[in-house]
């Protein structure tokens, strides 16, 4: 790909963050007249800063296939924090709705819903899924308009741009608190020494739920300090949203279609040690019978 860009004199290209990262890792050094369009996945801040240093312009594009296809855009500038997805393009409307289909106040997280000329008619031969995702606009003054429920969470920043915070199906409940995992992931990826991050709720020991963060260093040979990462998270998050363990990986496991495979994330070594260290051998006949009964039940 790098060779093709050089030989053809390309001045603009659209690709996913994964592809841009592989291109940079291969030795591509960009071009001062090049425009990079990034979409299809969340754009990590560390990758954005890498691209900004070697291209003329970087644009973050957001939009699902069902809205044919980009719905919001943002020209990316060097900064800190999550990379915004920007504002809607022409003939497109954005609504952030709560679970009762009410518009959420500015700054509050809601499900990102899209209306306008780009919204598709539905899914081919999937009437039930179409009815679930393509709904009549509950906000419009006149009936008949359709909006698409993306399943993505987002909120408005003070300047009016949007920031995407992950998926509604990545929302978890732990000890009575409802937690948006995508919000934690965005803060992790906004740190300059983190390239990628994913947060999951684990229960490797029965009854012991905790948040685990898996991070890929921005520099492959660089050691990440879990304590430093946690300290920065504590400055921005309440205690219940701060992961209890940080796992550094060379790369995140992927599914065959290139998405992060959360089910393949390894058990944190700390959990393995604690589970082993907490075992106490039976001390009498009664405890031996209890252990035997428990094993049979398993």
Protein Blocks (a to p, Z undefined) as FASTA:
>chain_A
ZZmmmmnopabdcddfklmmmmmmnopgbjfkbccddehiacdfklmmmmmmmpfbdcdd
dddfklombfbdcdddddedjddebjadehiacddddfkopacdehiacddddedjklcf
bdehilklmmmmmccdfkbmbghiacddehpacdddfkopacdebjfklccceehiacdf
klmmmmmmmpmkbmbdcdddddfbghiacdddddddfblklccdfklmmmmmmmmpcfkl
pcfbdcddfbdcddfkopacfklpccdfklmmmmmmmpccdfbfklmmmmmmmmmmZZ
